[in-house]
């Protein structure tokens, strides 16, 4: 029998499988011409410290700017609802235990919602780089982190929208079992270009 941490990791990886299979099943005729900028978002953490698994020893703040680029695989019905793919690129500030770090990430996502992007649910897995990985008593394990995210967006006024984002950073025990990741519950303000 596998330890709980190995089983949890396997379940997380298994949960990503349907997302990637779904991307492969999207018909070829729905390919768009070039990746286009869909939206820009400003995000900030709104919760206290929480963590999937172990308790986080430090409390963190994160503020960032993200750009969302449409990827070529999408399928929307005549009603205007369907699924697509995009790449979320972000850069921002991570602050904890009196220390600060630059964090940049690239996360491919699958999206469900309206084709104009006003109503959107997304799920993605990618990578992040930290300019420092030790903050007081918390060690992320290294500058490279896996990043998991899920978000929900709704319209506010014309091209402006608001949303919630869950963001998880972890080295997935690549740098040892004594490392700790972090979870962020964030509010985001979005400007759509479509």
GIGI-V64730 format. One line per field, one symbol per residue. ss: DSSP state (H for helix, E for strand, C for the rest). phi: phi as a letter, one per 20 degrees, with the letter a starting at -180 (. if undefined). burial: + if it has 16 or more other C-alpha atoms within 10 Angstrom, else -. A space follows every 50 residues. Layout:
ss->???
phi->???
burial->???
This chain:
ss->CCCHHHHHHHHHHHHHHHHHHHHHHCCHHHCCCCCEEEEEEEEEECCCCC CCCCCCCCCEEEEEEEEEEEEEEEEECCCCEEEEEEEEEEEEEEEECCEE EEEEEEEEEEEEEECCCCCEEEEEEEEEEECCCEECCEECCCCEEEEEEE EEEEEEECCEEEEEEEEEEECCCCCCCCCCCEEEEEEEEEEECC
phi->.ffgffffffffffffggfffgffeffffefefcfcfeaccdcbfcdffb afnffffcdcdccbdcdddfefebbcfffndrcbcbdddcbaddcalmdc beccbccfcddcqefemfdbccbbbacccdfbcdcmeddforfecfcdbb bcccfdbleebcbdcdccdaelmfeoeeecebdcdcdcdcdeee
burial->------------------+---+--+----------+++++++++---++ +----+++-++++++++++++++++-----++++++++++++++++---+ +-+++++++++++++-++++++++++++++-++++--+++++-+++++++ +++++----++++++++++++++-----++++++++++++++--
